[in-house]
């Protein structure tokens, strides 16, 4: 059996990652010239991070370099074991170019061992749900090939939708034109965003105000949700716990079925790009 790797951009909560025995690649973020790797919430001070953003601090993210990946992978290969890495969307970072370079270097050094990678075409809680499902197969003794085939075949059935509060974070990331930013801010419009089938963040629709945004998320789950009582539903939030709790209550009241709801904050690496006030949901769906 290979050693199973995930990364902290696929935001599986730290208690689940530890319980399942996963190796986690920490993805870096920087705020006020202080660089850290996200630890899946184990010691992260979310309130401090988001309150600093609200006060004007600027956060940034960066790609891991070739040596970073070698440092993660080489000890496993040197021990004679193989690696299976289920990772966040390659469309969202240039870090995978460095990862591929590192793997090529390690192949020459450890030709008898392998590093197999598979893309969830997702990020954050949507990625967490795919990693969780794949890990349960791994714990049950499934082969690397079976797990990879599962991810490739089923990743389209894990949907992630969210809306943000401050469109300035999306504007700085190039997601909105200046005109769209000004008009949306004036009209209190919340863009409903999703992760599409190509692993990219795209606009799904709009809502005027947070309450209508929450209602639209509930409607989406009703329309495209599939066997939701058999799979977790994950709610995530960035410095918006009260609204997220309201959304959780709305979700529970909207379905007669007993739901397994995960409830967790957005990590700083992803929070850098979505900003305080974000609320999102991931669920098993007919399609994204």
C-alpha positions, 0 to 999 in steps of 0.5 A: 500500500502506498503512503497517501498524501493530500494538501492543505488546499484540499481543506480536510480538517486536521482531526480527520486527516490525523485519524485517517493517517494522511501525510499533508503538504502544507500550502504557504501564505504570508501576512504582514511579512510572516509566512506560515503553512496552513495546518488544516486548522490545528493551531491556526488563529482564524480570528487573528488572520481575518481581523488583520485582513479587515484592518487592512493587512495584505495577505499573499500566497506562493507556490512551493518550490522543487526542493519543498516537494523533494523534502516531502516526498523523498523520506517516503521513497527512501524508506522503500514506499510508494506515494499516492497524492490526491491534490487540489486543482492544477488550474489554480496554481503554478506550484504543480510545475515544480512538483513535476520537476521534483518527481522527475528528479526523484524518479532518477534517484529512486527508480523502483518507487513511484509517485502517483498523482490525481487531480480532484479538479477542486479546492477547499471543502470540495477537495476535502470531500473527494480526499475523504472518500478516496482515503476511505478506499485506501484504508480499506485496502484499495489499490492506487489504480482503483483510487485514481479511477474513482477520483477521475470517475466521480470528481464531477459529482462533488460540487462547491458553491460559495459567495463572498462579502468583499468583492475587492479580494476577487478584484485583486485576484483578477476575477472581476473587472473594475466596472463589475466591482464598482457596480456590484458594490453599489448594488450590494450584489453577491456573485455566486461562484462555483468550481467548474468541471475544469477545476476553475472558479467561475461565476454561477449567478448573482444574489442581492444581499447575503440572505438571498445568497444563502437561499440560493445555496439551499436551492442549488442543493435541492436542484442538483444534490444527489444522495446527500444523506449518504455523503457529508455536506460541508459548510465553510465560512471566513469570519462569518460564523453567525451567518454560517450557523444560520445557513446550517439551520436553514439547511437542516430545516430544508431537508427531512433527511438526517444530514452529516454536516461538516462545519469549519472555517476557510483556511488562510491560504484560500481565505487570502483570495476570498476574504472575510465574509465568505460562505460556501458549501460542498455536497455530493451532486448530479453534476457541478 
